[in-house]
Amino acid sequence: MLRKNELLEIKDILVEMKQEILKNLDERIKSNDMSEHREIGDIFDDADLEQSREFNLLLTTRERQKLDQIENALSKLDQGEYGYCEDCEESIPVGRLKAMPFATLCVKCKSERESLEGTPSVFIEEKGN
């Protein structure tokens, strides 16, 4: 079971992660808005702009997934259900939670899932699916 000071520390980490994601998304949106007002360029400028938009959309999807995981972790913290593995229901070690505060699986269960499912993507693997 996590101590109160550890829970507060992890909550601060989660809130900081959330704020950073929202800040990055806001900057990206502003950047895209500015590119809409550019002067007409050649076909290479248009291709480069389109590639940047696609890359930003991909990052936004990943960040949205990570944001959902952070929100889920914050909700569990508020409900007193944070820090337990979704598979075996054992406590997740505090070191793992500090490194990945939105983790929903202990290392053992995570490894078992990875061996069954194959290599996971960066953030989706912690969702518990």
C-alpha positions in Angstrom: 0.0 0.0 0.0 1.3 3.4 -0.9 1.9 6.0 1.8 0.1 9.4 1.6 3.2 11.3 0.7 3.9 8.8 -2.1 0.4 9.2 -3.4 0.7 13.0 -3.3 4.1 12.8 -5.2 2.6 10.6 -7.9 -0.5 12.8 -8.2 1.8 15.8 -8.7 3.7 13.9 -11.4 0.4 13.0 -13.2 -0.9 16.5 -13.0 2.4 17.8 -14.4 2.3 15.3 -17.2 -1.2 16.3 -18.0 -0.4 20.0 -18.1 2.6 19.3 -20.4 0.5 17.4 -22.9 -2.2 20.1 -22.9 0.5 22.8 -23.4 2.1 20.9 -26.3 -1.3 20.3 -27.9 -2.2 24.0 -27.6 1.1 25.0 -29.1 0.6 22.6 -32.0 -2.9 23.9 -32.7 -1.6 27.5 -32.7 1.2 26.4 -35.1 -1.3 24.8 -37.4 -3.5 27.9 -37.3 -0.6 30.1 -38.3 0.3 27.8 -41.3 -3.3 28.3 -42.6 -2.5 32.0 -43.1 0.7 31.5 -45.1 1.1 32.7 -48.6 0.7 30.3 -51.4 3.9 28.4 -52.1 5.1 25.7 -54.5 4.1 22.1 -54.5 7.0 21.1 -52.3 5.9 23.6 -49.5 2.4 22.1 -49.7 3.8 18.5 -49.5 6.0 19.5 -46.5 3.0 21.1 -44.8 0.8 18.1 -45.3 3.5 15.8 -44.0 3.8 18.0 -40.8 0.0 17.9 -40.3 -0.1 14.1 -40.6 2.8 13.8 -38.1 1.0 16.2 -35.7 -2.2 14.2 -36.0 -0.3 11.0 -35.1 1.3 12.6 -32.1 -2.0 14.1 -31.0 -3.6 10.6 -31.1 -0.8 9.2 -28.9 -1.0 12.1 -26.6 -4.7 11.8 -26.3 -4.3 8.1 -25.4 -1.7 9.1 -22.8 -4.0 11.8 -21.5 -6.8 9.2 -21.1 -4.5 7.0 -19.1 -3.4 9.9 -16.9 -7.1 10.9 -16.3 -7.9 7.2 -15.4 -5.0 7.2 -12.9 -6.1 10.5 -11.4 -9.6 9.1 -11.1 -8.3 5.9 -9.4 -6.3 8.1 -7.0 -9.4 10.1 -6.0 -11.4 6.9 -5.5 -8.7 5.2 -3.4 -8.2 2.4 -6.1 -4.8 3.5 -7.4 -1.7 1.4 -7.4 -3.2 -2.1 -7.8 -2.6 -4.4 -10.8 -5.7 -4.9 -12.9 -4.8 -8.6 -13.5 -3.5 -10.0 -10.2 -4.8 -7.2 -7.9 -1.5 -7.0 -6.1 0.1 -3.7 -5.3 2.2 -2.2 -8.0 5.7 -1.3 -6.6 6.1 2.4 -5.9 9.2 2.6 -8.1 7.2 1.4 -11.1 4.4 3.9 -10.4 6.9 6.8 -10.1 8.5 5.8 -13.4 5.2 5.3 -15.1 2.4 6.7 -12.9 -0.4 5.6 -15.2 0.7 1.9 -15.1 -2.2 -0.4 -14.5 -0.2 -3.7 -14.4 2.6 -4.9 -12.2 5.8 -5.9 -14.1 5.0 -9.6 -13.9 1.5 -9.3 -15.4 2.8 -6.8 -18.0 5.5 -9.2 -19.1 2.9 -12.0 -19.3 0.7 -9.9 -21.5 3.5 -8.8 -23.7 4.6 -12.4 -24.3 1.0 -13.3 -25.2 0.2 -10.2 -27.4 3.6 -9.4 -28.8 5.5 -6.1 -28.6 3.1 -3.3 -27.5 3.1 0.3 -28.6 4.5 3.0 -26.4 1.5 4.1 -24.3 -1.3 1.7 -25.2 0.3 -1.2 -23.4 -0.5 0.4 -20.0 -4.2 0.7 -20.7 -4.9 -2.8 -19.5 -6.5 -4.1 -22.7 
